[in-house]
Amino acid sequence: MSRVVVFSRMGCHLCVDAISVVQSVCLDTGESFEVIDIDSDPALVSEYSDYVPVVEVDGIQQGFWRVDEARLRRALDSGR
């Protein structure tokens, strides 16, 4: 399981931007990440629909709508 998870959906321009930031940070830090399409699960749609993209590190939400690169890096550093 990846430490970093991005909850996303198709057609979401903010999701594209967030995935780009997460990918860059994860490449720099050697971490893996996964993208989960919330539309594949009604429970995820109910939880995240108004907030995508949502980024979690180690199961803890780090933000939604826009990814703060510095915060993501701090979260990854603190979990080591």
C-alpha positions as CSV (number, residue, x, y, z in Angstrom):
1,M,0.0,0.0,0.0
2,S,1.2,3.5,-0.9
3,R,1.9,6.1,1.8
4,V,0.3,8.8,-0.4
5,V,-3.2,8.5,-1.8
6,V,-4.9,10.9,-4.1
7,F,-8.7,10.7,-4.2
8,S,-9.7,11.9,-7.6
9,R,-12.3,11.8,-10.4
10,M,-12.3,12.0,-14.2
11,G,-12.7,15.4,-15.7
12,C,-11.4,17.2,-12.6
13,H,-8.8,19.8,-13.6
14,L,-7.7,20.4,-10.0
15,C,-7.1,16.6,-9.8
16,V,-4.7,16.8,-12.7
17,D,-2.8,19.6,-11.0
18,A,-2.7,17.7,-7.7
19,I,-1.5,14.5,-9.2
20,S,1.3,16.4,-11.0
21,V,2.5,17.9,-7.6
22,V,2.2,14.5,-5.8
23,Q,4.0,12.7,-8.6
24,S,6.9,15.2,-8.5
25,V,7.2,15.1,-4.7
26,C,7.0,11.3,-4.6
27,L,9.7,11.0,-7.4
28,D,12.0,13.3,-5.3
29,T,11.4,11.4,-2.0
30,G,11.3,7.9,-3.4
31,E,7.7,7.3,-2.1
32,S,5.0,5.6,-4.1
33,F,1.5,7.0,-4.5
34,E,-1.8,5.8,-5.8
35,V,-4.8,7.5,-7.3
36,I,-8.2,6.3,-6.4
37,D,-11.2,7.3,-8.6
38,I,-14.0,8.1,-6.2
39,D,-16.6,7.5,-8.8
40,S,-15.9,3.7,-8.6
41,D,-17.4,3.6,-5.0
42,P,-20.6,5.3,-3.8
43,A,-19.2,5.6,-0.3
44,L,-16.2,7.5,-1.6
45,V,-18.4,9.8,-3.7
46,S,-20.5,10.5,-0.6
47,E,-17.3,11.3,1.4
48,Y,-15.2,13.2,-1.1
49,S,-17.4,14.4,-3.9
50,D,-17.2,18.1,-3.0
51,Y,-13.6,18.0,-2.0
52,V,-11.6,16.3,-4.7
53,P,-8.7,16.1,-5.1
54,V,-8.1,14.9,-1.5
55,V,-4.5,13.9,-0.6
56,E,-3.7,11.6,2.3
57,V,-0.3,10.6,3.7
58,D,-0.4,7.5,6.0
59,G,-4.2,7.7,6.1
60,I,-4.2,11.4,7.3
61,Q,-5.7,14.0,5.1
62,Q,-3.2,16.6,4.1
63,G,-5.5,18.8,2.1
64,F,-8.1,19.1,-0.6
65,W,-8.7,21.1,-3.8
66,R,-5.1,22.3,-4.0
67,V,-2.0,20.4,-2.9
68,D,0.5,22.4,-0.8
69,E,3.9,20.9,-1.9
70,A,5.7,22.0,1.2
71,R,3.1,20.5,3.5
72,L,3.2,17.2,1.6
73,R,7.0,17.1,1.9
74,R,6.8,17.8,5.6
75,A,4.2,15.0,6.1
76,L,6.4,12.6,4.2
77,D,9.5,13.6,6.2
78,S,7.7,13.4,9.6
79,G,6.5,9.8,8.9
80,R,10.0,8.4,8.4
